[in-house]
């Protein structure tokens, strides 16, 4: 039996699509919540077709759709809305990412939702939030990565602004939203409060994790520039090529690590320089320091570099691709990647629950299911829909 999670007994309705909302709901499900995935009867979540497929099954969906039961409902239909509200009445959390005003146009605004369930936490995921001049714009993570300052400061100094090759902004928003939902539930359950609306836009969380850019600009007029893999806060900090054509990353955020590194690479003389004790001052002399480190690394294999740095207590890591990651002995030993049985693909490996709790660790109980796999069971048993009504709704195409 899968170990219980701390959110066991919580009911979540995930009516969102790619990617922040579904990730938030996945995290809640990983920690034990019962998640009902609501999709359009004719147009299921396009995340199912994002990325690589095997035998017609989306691999990304198998991960983000895990621990979710799937039902097909067209929420614009009045009869379906009544059924949806029955599900909402027993839910703790509802996640949606329609354009602002869509739920209201369907008659499913906060006033109606909270009337049937005063304890509901409604998470509204959008590109730019429920208010402000951009609120009606379509929003994707790429736009947040562009507007937040991330792209402007990412890449080589002479190169173009660089976007991440994965859903960074959506992932940051989803994980941030997970924490905010727990805060809202704590307010409700531990403080005797009511349910409330979480206005989760994709831009704000990414701005929040990019460090002191706003205050730096406000107080000093500083606009961060692209520095490649270097840092303006300390040096050496870079990626370095080894003699066997691999790469390693080295960081010296702590002065003591910087001292140990320069002794290791054979240049202890720089440690006595008056500027060396300041990370920012070392960053001004990055060419000198990177030259010393890069020359030392280039003369050794990756294994030799890693071994020497470990013995010298220098912060180092190999630059991995996913194949390297999944073979790493620490990743294997800690269960960071786990194996789950999938009815379509057999055993599949994916990321496990992100952080393990000692008493209620949570689990992956099943992988992402087929579209509408649980519609009949959910509507019959949990919404009280009789067979005749269900057949009629399916025939009209508003339920699948």
DRENLUM-834211 format. One line per 3 residues: number of its first residue (from 1); for each residue x, y, z of C-alpha. Coordinates in nm, 2 decimals, decimal comma, always signed. Layout:
BEGIN
NUM> X/Y/Z; ... $
END
This chain:
BEGIN
1> +0,00/+0,00/+0,00; +0,13/+0,35/-0,09; +0,24/+0,55/+0,21 $
4> -0,01/+0,81/+0,32; +0,06/+1,18/+0,26; -0,01/+1,47/+0,49 $
7> -0,29/+1,59/+0,26; -0,48/+1,26/+0,26; -0,85/+1,34/+0,28 $
10> -0,81/+1,67/+0,09; -1,02/+1,70/-0,23; -0,88/+1,90/-0,52 $
13> -1,05/+1,98/-0,86; -0,79/+2,06/-1,13; -0,97/+2,24/-1,41 $
16> -0,65/+2,40/-1,54; -0,43/+2,32/-1,84; -0,06/+2,36/-1,93 $
19> +0,14/+2,39/-1,70; +0,14/+2,59/-1,38; -0,20/+2,48/-1,26 $
22> -0,16/+2,11/-1,34; +0,18/+2,11/-1,16; +0,03/+2,27/-0,85 $
25> -0,24/+2,01/-0,85; +0,02/+1,73/-0,91; +0,21/+1,84/-0,60 $
28> -0,10/+1,84/-0,39; -0,18/+1,49/-0,52; +0,18/+1,37/-0,45 $
31> +0,12/+1,45/-0,08; -0,20/+1,26/-0,07; -0,48/+1,48/-0,20 $
34> -0,76/+1,32/-0,41; -0,73/+1,52/-0,74; -1,01/+1,52/-0,99 $
37> -0,89/+1,64/-1,33; -1,16/+1,82/-1,53; -1,11/+1,85/-1,90 $
40> -1,31/+1,97/-2,20; -1,50/+1,67/-2,35; -1,36/+1,73/-2,70 $
43> -1,03/+1,90/-2,62; -0,85/+1,75/-2,33; -0,55/+1,92/-2,17 $
46> -0,30/+1,99/-2,45; -0,02/+1,89/-2,21; -0,11/+1,53/-2,31 $
49> +0,04/+1,60/-2,65; +0,33/+1,82/-2,54; +0,68/+1,67/-2,57 $
52> +0,78/+1,32/-2,65; +0,53/+1,04/-2,71; +0,57/+0,66/-2,69 $
55> +0,31/+0,45/-2,86; +0,08/+0,75/-2,87; +0,11/+0,82/-2,49 $
58> +0,25/+1,16/-2,38; +0,54/+1,11/-2,14; +0,51/+1,45/-1,98 $
61> +0,14/+1,38/-1,91; +0,23/+1,05/-1,74; +0,42/+1,26/-1,49 $
64> +0,22/+1,58/-1,44; -0,11/+1,38/-1,47; -0,01/+1,14/-1,19 $
67> -0,24/+1,09/-0,89; -0,53/+1,25/-1,08; -0,87/+1,09/-1,17 $
70> -1,00/+1,22/-1,50; -1,34/+1,34/-1,60; -1,47/+1,52/-1,91 $
73> -1,71/+1,82/-1,85; -1,80/+2,12/-2,06; -1,85/+2,39/-1,80 $
76> -2,03/+2,62/-2,03; -2,34/+2,40/-2,02; -2,59/+2,48/-1,75 $
79> -2,68/+2,12/-1,67; -2,31/+2,03/-1,64; -2,25/+2,34/-1,42 $
82> -2,50/+2,20/-1,17; -2,31/+1,87/-1,16; -1,98/+2,06/-1,14 $
85> -2,11/+2,25/-0,84; -2,19/+1,92/-0,66; -1,83/+1,83/-0,70 $
88> -1,72/+2,17/-0,58; -1,94/+2,14/-0,27; -1,72/+1,86/-0,14 $
91> -1,39/+2,00/-0,26; -1,12/+2,19/-0,06; -0,94/+2,34/-0,36 $
94> -1,03/+2,43/-0,71; -0,76/+2,52/-0,96; -0,85/+2,69/-1,29 $
97> -0,66/+2,89/-1,55; -0,93/+3,03/-1,78; -0,91/+3,39/-1,90 $
100> -1,03/+3,63/-1,63; -1,41/+3,66/-1,66; -1,47/+3,32/-1,81 $
103> -1,60/+3,15/-1,50; -1,82/+3,46/-1,44; -1,96/+3,44/-1,79 $
106> -2,05/+3,08/-1,72; -2,22/+3,17/-1,40; -1,94/+3,00/-1,19 $
109> -1,79/+3,31/-1,04; -1,66/+3,32/-0,68; -2,00/+3,43/-0,55 $
112> -2,17/+3,12/-0,67; -1,87/+2,88/-0,59; -1,83/+3,02/-0,23 $
115> -2,21/+3,00/-0,18; -2,21/+2,62/-0,23; -1,88/+2,58/-0,04 $
118> -1,77/+2,87/+0,19; -1,45/+2,68/+0,27; -1,33/+2,65/-0,09 $
121> -0,99/+2,78/-0,19; -1,01/+2,89/-0,55; -0,68/+2,92/-0,73 $
124> -0,70/+3,14/-1,04; -0,39/+3,09/-1,26; -0,33/+3,34/-1,53 $
127> -0,04/+3,50/-1,71; -0,08/+3,85/-1,56; -0,34/+3,82/-1,28 $
130> -0,70/+3,90/-1,24; -0,66/+4,28/-1,25; -0,43/+4,54/-1,42 $
133> -0,40/+4,65/-1,78; -0,26/+4,31/-1,90; -0,51/+4,09/-1,72 $
136> -0,70/+4,00/-2,04; -0,39/+3,91/-2,24; -0,31/+3,54/-2,31 $
139> -0,01/+3,45/-2,09; +0,25/+3,18/-2,12; +0,57/+3,11/-1,93 $
142> +0,78/+3,24/-2,21; +0,63/+3,58/-2,17; +0,70/+3,58/-1,80 $
145> +1,06/+3,47/-1,87; +1,09/+3,76/-2,11; +0,93/+4,03/-1,90 $
148> +1,07/+3,93/-1,56; +1,43/+4,02/-1,63; +1,54/+3,65/-1,66 $
151> +1,60/+3,64/-2,03; +1,78/+3,98/-2,03; +2,04/+3,86/-1,78 $
154> +2,08/+3,51/-1,92; +2,33/+3,42/-2,19; +2,67/+3,52/-2,30 $
157> +2,76/+3,89/-2,28; +2,78/+3,93/-2,66; +2,49/+3,69/-2,72 $
160> +2,11/+3,74/-2,73; +1,88/+3,73/-2,44; +1,82/+3,36/-2,36 $
163> +1,50/+3,18/-2,27; +1,51/+2,85/-2,08; +1,46/+2,53/-2,27 $
166> +1,19/+2,41/-2,03; +0,88/+2,56/-1,85; +1,07/+2,75/-1,59 $
169> +0,82/+3,03/-1,52; +0,53/+2,78/-1,51; +0,72/+2,55/-1,27 $
172> +0,81/+2,84/-1,04; +0,45/+2,95/-1,04; +0,32/+2,60/-0,97 $
175> +0,55/+2,54/-0,68; +0,49/+2,88/-0,54; +0,11/+2,83/-0,57 $
178> +0,15/+2,50/-0,39; +0,28/+2,68/-0,08; +0,02/+2,96/-0,11 $
181> -0,26/+2,70/-0,12; -0,13/+2,54/+0,20; -0,12/+2,88/+0,36 $
184> -0,48/+2,94/+0,27; -0,58/+2,60/+0,40; -0,39/+2,67/+0,72 $
187> -0,58/+3,00/+0,76; -0,91/+2,81/+0,71; -0,85/+2,51/+0,92 $
190> -0,61/+2,62/+1,20; -0,74/+2,98/+1,23; -1,11/+2,92/+1,17 $
193> -1,11/+3,14/+0,86; -1,31/+3,11/+0,54; -1,21/+2,99/+0,20 $
196> -1,06/+3,25/-0,03; -0,93/+3,33/-0,38; -0,57/+3,28/-0,47 $
199> -0,48/+3,52/-0,76; -0,17/+3,34/-0,90; -0,01/+3,50/-1,20 $
202> +0,29/+3,34/-1,37; +0,50/+3,66/-1,38; +0,51/+3,75/-1,01 $
205> +0,67/+3,43/-0,88; +0,95/+3,44/-1,13; +1,02/+3,81/-1,04 $
208> +1,03/+3,70/-0,68; +1,31/+3,44/-0,73; +1,54/+3,65/-0,94 $
211> +1,71/+3,82/-0,65; +1,76/+4,18/-0,56; +1,71/+4,33/-0,90 $
214> +1,43/+4,57/-0,82; +1,59/+4,70/-0,50; +1,93/+4,73/-0,67 $
217> +1,77/+4,93/-0,95; +1,57/+5,14/-0,71; +1,87/+5,23/-0,49 $
220> +2,16/+5,22/-0,72; +2,02/+5,23/-1,07; +2,18/+4,89/-1,15 $
223> +2,05/+4,70/-1,45; +2,20/+4,35/-1,45; +2,38/+4,25/-1,77 $
226> +2,44/+3,91/-1,92; +2,76/+3,74/-1,78; +2,73/+3,39/-1,91 $
229> +2,82/+3,14/-1,64; +3,01/+3,40/-1,43; +2,87/+3,58/-1,13 $
232> +2,90/+3,95/-1,04; +2,88/+3,84/-0,67; +3,18/+3,61/-0,65 $
235> +3,46/+3,44/-0,84; +3,57/+3,19/-0,95; +3,22/+3,07/-1,05 $
238> +3,20/+2,91/-1,39; +3,19/+2,59/-1,60; +3,52/+2,45/-1,70 $
241> +3,62/+2,19/-1,96; +3,83/+1,89/-1,85; +4,09/+1,71/-2,05 $
244> +3,85/+1,43/-2,15; +3,60/+1,68/-2,30; +3,36/+1,69/-2,01 $
247> +3,25/+1,99/-1,80; +3,24/+2,07/-1,43; +3,09/+2,36/-1,24 $
250> +3,27/+2,52/-0,95; +3,13/+2,78/-0,71; +3,31/+2,98/-0,44 $
253> +3,03/+3,17/-0,27; +3,21/+3,12/+0,06; +3,55/+3,29/+0,10 $
256> +3,69/+2,97/+0,27; +3,60/+2,77/-0,04; +3,77/+3,02/-0,27 $
259> +4,08/+3,00/-0,06; +4,09/+2,62/-0,07; +4,03/+2,62/-0,45 $
262> +4,32/+2,86/-0,52; +4,55/+2,65/-0,31; +4,44/+2,34/-0,49 $
265> +4,50/+2,49/-0,84; +4,85/+2,60/-0,73; +4,80/+2,98/-0,69 $
268> +4,79/+3,04/-0,31; +4,96/+3,38/-0,37; +4,62/+3,55/-0,46 $
271> +4,48/+3,46/-0,12; +4,69/+3,73/+0,04; +4,58/+4,00/-0,19 $
274> +4,37/+4,26/-0,01; +4,08/+4,22/-0,26; +4,05/+3,84/-0,22 $
277> +3,84/+3,84/+0,09; +3,55/+4,00/-0,09; +3,34/+3,80/-0,34 $
280> +3,25/+4,12/-0,53; +3,61/+4,22/-0,55; +3,71/+3,88/-0,67 $
283> +3,44/+3,91/-0,94; +3,62/+4,22/-1,07; +3,93/+4,00/-1,13 $
286> +3,75/+3,71/-1,28; +3,97/+3,67/-1,58; +4,28/+3,62/-1,36 $
289> +4,10/+3,37/-1,13; +3,92/+3,19/-1,41; +4,25/+3,16/-1,60 $
292> +4,41/+2,98/-1,31; +4,12/+2,75/-1,24; +4,05/+2,68/-1,61 $
295> +4,42/+2,59/-1,68; +4,43/+2,35/-1,39; +4,10/+2,18/-1,48 $
298> +4,20/+2,15/-1,85; +4,50/+1,94/-1,76; +4,29/+1,68/-1,58 $
301> +4,01/+1,44/-1,65; +3,67/+1,49/-1,50; +3,72/+1,21/-1,25 $
304> +4,05/+1,36/-1,15; +3,90/+1,70/-1,10; +3,61/+1,57/-0,90 $
307> +3,83/+1,36/-0,68; +4,08/+1,63/-0,61; +3,81/+1,89/-0,53 $
310> +3,63/+1,65/-0,30; +3,95/+1,58/-0,11; +4,02/+1,95/-0,08 $
313> +3,66/+2,03/+0,02; +3,60/+2,25/-0,28; +3,24/+2,29/-0,41 $
316> +3,22/+2,11/-0,75; +2,97/+1,92/-0,95; +2,98/+1,75/-1,29 $
319> +2,78/+1,90/-1,57; +2,52/+1,62/-1,63; +2,27/+1,54/-1,90 $
322> +1,97/+1,34/-1,80; +2,14/+1,01/-1,87; +2,42/+1,10/-1,63 $
325> +2,17/+1,22/-1,37; +1,97/+0,90/-1,37; +2,29/+0,69/-1,33 $
328> +2,44/+0,90/-1,05; +2,48/+0,69/-0,73; +2,35/+0,96/-0,50 $
331> +2,04/+1,01/-0,72; +1,98/+0,63/-0,72; +2,05/+0,59/-0,35 $
334> +1,81/+0,87/-0,24; +1,53/+0,76/-0,47; +1,51/+1,10/-0,64 $
337> +1,41/+0,91/-0,95; +1,16/+0,63/-0,88; +0,99/+0,36/-1,09 $
340> +0,62/+0,35/-1,13; +0,41/+0,08/-1,30; +0,21/+0,23/-1,59 $
343> -0,08/+0,04/-1,76; +0,02/+0,15/-2,11; +0,40/+0,16/-2,09 $
346> +0,49/-0,09/-1,81; +0,75/+0,03/-1,56; +0,85/+0,40/-1,61 $
349> +1,10/+0,61/-1,43; +1,02/+0,97/-1,32; +1,09/+1,22/-1,04 $
352> +0,96/+1,10/-0,71; +0,77/+1,32/-0,46; +1,00/+1,62/-0,44 $
355> +1,07/+1,64/-0,07; +1,03/+1,34/+0,17; +0,86/+1,37/+0,50 $
358> +0,95/+1,13/+0,78; +0,60/+1,04/+0,89; +0,37/+1,11/+0,59 $
361> +0,60/+1,10/+0,28; +0,33/+1,09/+0,01; +0,36/+0,88/-0,30 $
364> +0,29/+0,83/-0,67; -0,01/+0,61/-0,66; -0,07/+0,59/-1,03 $
367> +0,06/+0,77/-1,35; -0,13/+1,00/-1,57; -0,45/+0,84/-1,68 $
370> -0,63/+0,83/-2,02; -0,87/+1,12/-2,10; -1,21/+1,08/-1,92 $
373> -1,10/+0,75/-1,76; -1,30/+0,81/-1,44; -1,60/+1,02/-1,57 $
376> -1,87/+0,76/-1,51; -1,75/+0,65/-1,17; -1,71/+1,01/-1,04 $
379> -2,04/+1,14/-1,18; -2,24/+0,84/-1,06; -2,08/+0,80/-0,71 $
382> -1,98/+1,15/-0,62; -2,22/+1,38/-0,81; -2,52/+1,15/-0,79 $
385> -2,59/+1,15/-1,17; -2,82/+0,87/-1,28; -2,76/+0,65/-1,58 $
388> -3,03/+0,81/-1,80; -2,90/+1,16/-1,73; -2,54/+1,05/-1,79 $
391> -2,62/+0,89/-2,12; -2,80/+1,21/-2,23; -2,51/+1,43/-2,14 $
394> -2,26/+1,21/-2,32; -2,49/+1,21/-2,62; -2,50/+1,59/-2,62 $
397> -2,12/+1,60/-2,61; -2,10/+1,80/-2,29; -1,97/+1,51/-2,09 $
400> -1,71/+1,25/-2,20 $
END
